[in-house]
Amino acid sequence: MKPGDVVLVRFPQADLQAGKLRPALVLAIAAGRHADLLLAMITSRPYQVSPAFDEIVETTDADFTASGLKTRSVIRLSRLASIETAIINALLGEISAERLSSVKKRLIDWLQG
C-alpha cells in the first residue's frame, strides 16, 4: 500500500460500531514498525460533500478509471481512520499524484486551522 491507493475496507463508523465495506483513500503510512494507514472514507453519496473541503471524483476525470471507483464519488476528508494494513480487503486502484497532492494540501490547511 502507498499514499494515493484506493482500497476496499470495512471503514469504522464514528460510534466505533462495525462499518460497511467501502472504498477509502490511503493518505499516509504511519512511521514505525506497525505501518498503520491513515485513510479517508470514500462515498458515492454526493449530498455528503463539504464544498471546498472534500474532493469529488467525477467519472470524466482523467484518473477516474485508474481509481477503481465505479461511480462519481466523494473523498470525505472529515471522515478519517487509522487502521492496520492487514484489514484491507482489496486494492481497487489509485488516484493521480496531482489529486493526492491537492487532497493532502487541503487536509494540512484544515489541520493548521
N, C-alpha and C positions, 0 to 999 in steps of 0.2 A: 504494500500500500504506500501511496505517496500523496502529498497535497495535490488537490485537483482531481483525484479519483472520485467517481460516483459509485457508491457501494449500496448494497441491499442489507439492511439491518433491522432488528426489532428495536426501534427507537423508543427509549423510555418516555413515558408520559410525565408531565410536570408534577403529578402527585405520586410519582415513583411506582405506579402500577405497571404491569407488563404492557408494553406498547405493541403497536401493529407493525408488521413487516413493511418497511417503506424505504425509498431511496434517501441517501444522505450524502453530503459533500464532505470529503476529508479536507479540513482546513490546515491541520498541523499534526505532527507526530511529537509526542512528549519526549523530552530529553530523559536519559536514564535507562536503566535496564528493562523497564516494563514496556516502553514504547507504546503507551496508550494513544488513541487517536482522538483529536478534537473534531467533532462532526457538527455540521449544520443540517437540520432536517430539510427535506425537500417535499413539497406538496403540489398536487395538481389542482388545488382549490385557489383560484386567483383572488377571490374575495378576501383571503387572509393576508394579502400583501400589505406591507408597510411601505408606502411610497417613499422614494428617495433613500430607503434603507435596505430592504430586501432586493434580491436580484431575480428578475424574470427571465426565464429561458424560453424563448419563442421557437416554434417549430421551423421558422425561417432563418434562425441564427446559424452562422457558419459552423459552430461547434455542436449543434443540436444532435446530429446523427452520432457523432463520436461520444456524446454524453451517455448514450444508452437509455435515455428517458423516452417514454412513449408518447407524451403529450406536452403541451405548454405547461411549464412548471415554475414554482417559486422557491428559491433558496431562501429559507427563513433564518436570517441572521440573529433573530431574537430567540431562536429555539436551538440551543447548543447542548451538546452532551460530550462527556469524555468516556470512552469505552475501551475495553480490551480488544485488540486485534482479533483474538480468537472467536469473538461472537459475530464477526462479519459473515453474512451468508453467501454473498457473491459480489464480484466486481462487475459493475454494469458498463462502465466506460470512463470517460474523463472530459472535463471542460478545458477550454483553451487556457494557455498561460496568461493571456491578456485578461480574460474574465476572472481567473483566480486572483490576479494582482488587484483588480478593481474591487472584488469582494473583500479581500484582506484589508485594503486601504479603508474601505467603509467601516469595517469592524474595528480597526485600530482607532480611527477618528472617533467612533462612538465610545470606545473604552477610555480614551483620553479626555472625553467629555468636555 
